[in-house]
Amino acid sequence: MRYQSFNPEADSNTLPGLIACYQEVFADKPWNEWRRCVVCGEQWGKHQGYQLKSLNFTHCNRPVEEFWPAEQVKNDLVRELAMPGASCQLALESGEVVGFCWGYPLEPGQADTHLGLGGISAALQSSKQTPSVVYLDDIGVIRRFRRLGIAKQLYHAWLQGYAHLGYSVVMLRTMSSPPSVAYHWFGQAGYKTIAQYHDAGGRVIMARQL
C-alpha cells in the first residue's frame, strides 16, 4: 500500500482513479448512492442492482441515472481542493486508488452557510477564544480494502499537517441513522455531535479539539 498527497493540477493522471474510487465508495452501504430516480428521488446502492434489473433500470417511467456522474465528481473535487489550504491524501494499491481523505480550513463564522445548517458557528464559538477550524470533507476506502487500517492512516496523515500549522478544532459531517462505521469510529476518537440536520440520513456535524 502506498500513501501520497494529491493535487488535481499536478496529478491529473491520478484524477480518473480517484473519481472511480469515490463513485465505488458511495455506491456502497450505508450511502447507497449508485443510481437514482430523477422524478421521485429514490436511490439504490450497487448491491441493489438486481432490483433495478427487474425494473429494466427505469423508475417513474424514466431511466434511472448515475447518482455521482464522473464529470460532477471531477468538478466537485477540483472545486473543493481549490479551497485555500486544502489538503488531500490518497491510498494506492498497485496503482489503483483505493482510499481518499481531504478537507480544508473553514472560518467558524462561515460554517452555517457553507454546510447549510444553523447553529454550527455558535457551537464552535461558544468558548472565549474563536477556534481555528479545519473541515474534513470526505474520507473513504473501497470495501475490499476496509478493516486494514487504511482510513486511519489517511486520516492521521491528513490531520498531522493541520496540527503542525496550529489549527485547534477539526470538524466533519457524517450519517448517524443508520450509524455508519465512520460515525462510530469518530465517536471513539473523541468527536462530539455539535449540530444535527434531522433529515432521513440522520446527518450530524461532529467536532473535536486537535
C-alpha positions as CSV (number, residue, x, y, z in Angstrom):
1,M,0.0,0.0,0.0
2,R,1.3,3.4,-1.0
3,Y,0.2,6.7,0.5
4,Q,0.6,10.1,-1.2
5,S,-0.7,13.6,-1.2
6,F,-2.8,14.6,-4.2
7,N,-3.2,17.8,-6.2
8,P,-5.6,17.8,-9.1
9,E,-3.5,20.1,-11.2
10,A,-0.1,18.4,-10.6
11,D,-1.5,14.8,-10.5
12,S,-4.0,14.9,-13.4
13,N,-3.2,11.3,-14.3
14,T,-4.4,10.1,-10.9
15,L,-7.7,12.0,-11.0
16,P,-9.7,9.4,-13.0
17,G,-8.7,6.7,-10.5
18,L,-9.8,9.0,-7.6
19,I,-13.1,9.6,-9.3
20,A,-13.7,5.9,-9.8
21,C,-12.8,5.2,-6.1
22,Y,-15.2,7.9,-4.9
23,Q,-18.0,6.5,-7.0
24,E,-17.4,3.0,-5.7
25,V,-17.2,4.1,-2.1
26,F,-20.5,6.0,-2.1
27,A,-22.3,3.4,-4.2
28,D,-21.9,1.1,-1.2
29,K,-23.7,0.9,2.1
30,P,-24.7,3.0,4.1
31,W,-24.8,5.7,1.4
32,N,-26.3,3.7,-1.4
33,E,-25.6,6.4,-3.9
34,W,-25.2,4.4,-7.1
35,R,-28.4,5.1,-9.1
36,R,-31.4,7.4,-8.5
37,C,-34.7,8.3,-10.0
38,V,-34.7,11.8,-11.4
39,V,-38.5,12.1,-10.8
40,C,-39.1,10.9,-7.2
41,G,-35.5,10.9,-5.9
42,E,-35.5,7.3,-4.8
43,Q,-31.9,5.9,-4.8
44,W,-30.2,2.5,-4.9
45,G,-26.9,1.1,-3.8
46,K,-24.8,-1.1,-6.1
47,H,-25.8,-4.2,-4.0
48,Q,-29.4,-3.5,-5.1
49,G,-28.7,-3.8,-8.8
50,Y,-30.9,-6.9,-9.0
51,Q,-33.9,-4.7,-8.1
52,L,-33.1,-2.2,-10.8
53,K,-32.6,-5.0,-13.3
54,S,-36.1,-6.3,-12.6
55,L,-37.3,-2.8,-13.3
56,N,-35.3,-2.6,-16.5
57,F,-33.4,0.2,-14.8
58,T,-36.4,2.5,-15.0
59,H,-38.5,4.2,-12.3
60,C,-41.4,6.6,-12.6
61,N,-41.4,5.8,-16.3
62,R,-37.9,7.3,-16.7
63,P,-34.4,5.7,-17.0
64,V,-32.6,5.9,-13.7
65,E,-29.4,8.0,-13.6
66,E,-26.0,7.7,-12.0
67,F,-26.0,9.3,-8.6
68,W,-22.5,10.6,-9.0
69,P,-21.6,11.1,-12.7
70,A,-17.9,11.3,-13.3
71,E,-18.0,14.9,-14.5
72,Q,-19.8,16.1,-11.4
73,V,-17.4,14.3,-9.1
74,K,-14.5,15.8,-11.0
75,N,-15.9,19.3,-10.8
76,D,-16.7,18.9,-7.1
77,L,-13.2,17.6,-6.4
78,V,-11.4,20.3,-8.2
79,R,-13.6,23.0,-6.5
80,E,-13.1,21.6,-3.0
81,L,-9.3,21.0,-3.4
82,A,-9.0,24.6,-4.7
83,M,-10.2,25.9,-1.3
84,P,-7.4,27.9,0.4
85,G,-5.2,25.5,2.5
86,A,-7.0,22.3,1.1
87,S,-5.1,19.0,1.5
88,C,-5.8,15.5,0.1
89,Q,-4.3,12.1,0.9
90,L,-4.7,9.0,-1.2
91,A,-4.0,5.3,-0.7
92,L,-3.0,3.3,-3.8
93,E,-2.5,-0.4,-4.3
94,S,-0.7,-1.5,-7.5
95,G,-1.6,1.9,-9.0
96,E,-5.3,1.7,-8.1
97,V,-6.7,4.5,-5.9
98,V,-8.4,2.6,-3.0
99,G,-8.9,5.3,-0.4
100,F,-9.0,9.1,0.0
101,C,-9.2,11.8,2.6
102,W,-9.4,15.5,2.0
103,G,-10.5,18.7,3.6
104,Y,-9.7,22.4,4.2
105,P,-9.7,25.2,6.7
106,L,-13.1,26.8,7.4
107,E,-13.8,30.1,9.1
108,P,-16.1,29.4,12.1
109,G,-18.4,32.3,11.1
110,Q,-18.9,30.8,7.7
111,A,-19.7,27.3,8.8
112,D,-23.5,27.7,8.9
113,T,-23.7,28.9,5.3
114,H,-21.1,26.5,4.0
115,L,-22.7,23.4,5.5
116,G,-26.3,24.6,5.1
117,L,-27.2,24.2,8.8
118,G,-27.7,26.8,11.5
119,G,-26.1,26.6,14.9
120,I,-22.7,25.3,13.9
121,S,-20.9,28.7,14.1
122,A,-22.4,29.3,17.6
123,A,-21.3,25.9,18.8
124,L,-17.8,26.5,17.5
125,Q,-17.5,29.9,19.0
126,S,-19.0,29.1,22.4
127,S,-15.6,29.4,24.1
128,K,-13.9,32.8,24.8
129,Q,-11.3,32.2,22.1
130,T,-12.5,31.8,18.5
131,P,-11.0,28.5,17.3
132,S,-9.2,27.9,14.0
133,V,-11.1,25.1,12.3
134,V,-10.3,22.6,9.7
135,Y,-13.1,20.7,8.0
136,L,-12.8,17.0,7.0
137,D,-14.8,17.0,3.8
138,D,-14.6,13.4,2.7
139,I,-12.9,10.1,3.7
140,G,-13.5,6.6,2.3
141,V,-12.0,3.3,1.4
142,I,-13.5,0.8,-1.1
143,R,-15.0,-2.3,0.5
144,R,-12.4,-4.9,-0.3
145,F,-9.7,-2.8,1.4
146,R,-11.5,-2.0,4.6
147,R,-10.6,-3.2,8.1
148,L,-6.9,-2.8,7.2
149,G,-6.3,0.5,9.0
150,I,-6.1,2.4,5.7
151,A,-8.7,5.0,6.6
152,K,-7.0,5.6,9.9
153,Q,-3.6,6.1,8.2
154,L,-5.1,8.5,5.7
155,Y,-6.9,10.5,8.4
156,H,-3.8,10.8,10.6
157,A,-1.6,11.8,7.6
158,W,-4.1,14.4,6.6
159,L,-4.7,15.8,10.1
160,Q,-1.0,15.9,11.0
161,G,-0.3,18.8,8.6
162,Y,-3.0,20.9,10.1
163,A,-1.9,20.2,13.7
164,H,1.6,21.4,12.8
165,L,0.0,24.6,11.5
166,G,-1.7,25.3,14.8
167,Y,-5.3,24.5,14.0
168,S,-7.3,23.9,17.1
169,V,-10.5,22.2,16.0
170,V,-11.4,19.6,13.4
171,M,-15.0,19.2,12.2
172,L,-16.8,16.8,9.9
173,R,-20.2,15.7,8.7
174,T,-21.4,12.1,8.7
175,M,-24.5,9.9,9.0
176,S,-25.9,8.7,12.3
177,S,-29.0,6.9,11.1
178,P,-28.3,4.2,10.2
179,P,-25.0,4.7,12.0
180,S,-22.1,4.4,9.6
181,V,-18.7,2.8,10.5
182,A,-17.3,6.4,10.3
183,Y,-19.8,7.6,12.9
184,H,-18.8,5.0,15.4
185,W,-15.1,5.5,14.7
186,F,-15.1,9.2,15.1
187,G,-17.1,8.9,18.3
188,Q,-14.5,6.6,19.7
189,A,-11.8,9.1,18.5
190,G,-13.3,11.9,20.7
191,Y,-15.7,13.6,18.3
192,K,-18.9,15.0,19.7
193,T,-22.1,16.0,17.9
194,I,-22.5,19.7,17.8
195,A,-25.4,20.1,15.3
196,Q,-28.0,17.9,13.6
197,Y,-29.8,18.1,10.3
198,H,-32.8,16.0,11.4
199,D,-33.0,14.5,7.9
200,A,-33.7,11.0,6.6
201,G,-30.0,10.1,6.9
202,G,-29.6,11.5,10.4
203,R,-26.7,13.6,9.3
204,V,-24.7,15.3,12.0
205,I,-21.9,17.7,12.4
206,M,-19.2,16.4,14.8
207,A,-16.1,18.2,16.1
208,R,-13.2,17.7,18.5
209,Q,-10.2,19.6,19.7
210,L,-6.8,19.0,18.0
